[in-house]
Amino acid sequence: MNNTVILPMIIPVIAGLIMVIFRKNIRLQRLLSIFAILAVGGVSISLMNQIRNEGIQTLQAGGWEAPYGITIVADMFSAILLLTTSIVALFCLIFAFSSIGREREEHYFYPMFLFLISGVCGSFLTGDLFNLFVCFEVMLISSYVLISLGGTKLQLRESIKYILINVISSSLFLLAIAYLYAITGTLNLAHLSLRVAEAGQDGLMTTVAFLFLIVFSMKAALFLFFWLPGSYSVPPIAVAAIFAALLTKVGIYAIFRLFTLVFYHEPEITHLVIGILGAITMVLGAIGAVAYWDIKKILTYNVIVGVGFIIAGLASFTSMGMMGAIYYLIHDMLIKALIFLLGGMIIHLTGTSKLKEISGLIRNHPYLGWMFFVAALSLAGIPPLSGFLGKVFITRGTFETGSYWLGAIGLITSLMVLYSIMKIFMNSFWGETYISKDMEKGTTNVSTMLPIGCLTALTIALGLGAEGIHEYVQIATESMLNPIMYIEAVIGEDPIR
């Protein structure tokens, strides 16, 4: 039993509650936010090393043994995502210091930001389905506030749509939980894995599995993504970046967890459907990214393409495909934050998101332009940047199972992604300079350029130094493909009960 497992959930909550009391003290809120995120990152690194040396770490809250109590579980997959979350949150937070505005800062921006991070971390760590629902709601309620904070007409319109779709998906989530509990008598994930294996994944169980897939597809923007382009394009830059980097990834994590630990017995049915949904998502997302000439729309549709590509790794259900999905998931969290911050800076400087009204920014902002160029290549999976290795492994995984159509769709949509992002680069930074330095609507400073520079350096380092995290990714892959490791860590040496 390891008490540090729960800290990534608790630290942001405690810091957020303190900040609610000191609402007017912005400097204190900034310092506490940075401290809380750094603490989460430090705990995540510690957990990764403990898992590597000692195996999966668990905590049985209140001393109640699984499956009767609340179980917190950190395997390598969740620990990697915790660390990536803390890195993305740190840089988005620093960017927010000079971009979010004093009014939002005084109206609980920092507490809501930390509550959202707590919900994300809790979703990665919880060991039972009902607490996964609770952590989802903590994350979503915080996101409701962040997406509407500022109260513009466009924000309020899109926030209503965003809240409505999440209320529907949460209702379906509860319905799916009720059905599964009625069939198995448990909600502990490890115990569920045993019960489903004992009972067999028959038609009824597969139907419940598809109900969960619908729920998490709505949250991850897998196929059911109609709500995302509008919702992610209206908040402030820092909020849009954290949404793009983290929120859909929690839904992806939930799909991975359930369909590798609980519903993995009929892959020729469930994983084929997952693969088809991933393919459709990639195609429709890529078409949207290519079709629009608006920076916000192009970037939000690229979020959708990334979701489909990661899911393709799960659909292959091979060691190579799963390893590629983990590599690409880490990359996607970092690169989506980076590309949204870069896109936001272009809009901040020019006052518009319409590409045909922007040109020649690279003359006045060369560093911003070349960092966008690096991010564009990384997003498309061009070697040796961070997106390349994950795409290679996922494609190999799909080919190994004979799903050549899925791998081919992934490669074709990657070219469409490259075209859509280079369209932003060529139109925004190349060509004649329409807007002089004096005519720009905003300015750059250390608080905005430092996070962008650090994330750019990370995407290069992750590509060139992928070998440095290979051991951790391999451990995560092995634990997902071998559910008994998770079950034994949670329930004990004799998991049959």
TAZI-V163819 format. One line per field, one symbol per residue. psi: psi as a letter, one per 40 degrees, with the letter a starting at -180 (. if undefined). Layout:
psi=???
This chain:
psi=hhdededddddddddddddddfdegddddddddddddddddddddddddddddeahhihhheehiiedahhhhhiddddddddddddddddddddddeddiddddeffdddddddddddddddddieidddddddddddddddddddehdfiddddddddddddddddddddddddddddddddeiehdddddddddddhgadddddddddddddddddefhdgeddddddeediiddddddddddddddddddddddedddgeegdecddddddddddddddddddddddifhddddddddddddddddddddddfiddddddddddddddddddddddddddddddddeiehdeeiifddddgddddddddddddddefhifidedddddddddddddeegddddddddddddddddddddddddddiaihdhiddeidaiiadddddddddddddddddddfdddedddddddddddegdddddddddadgeh.
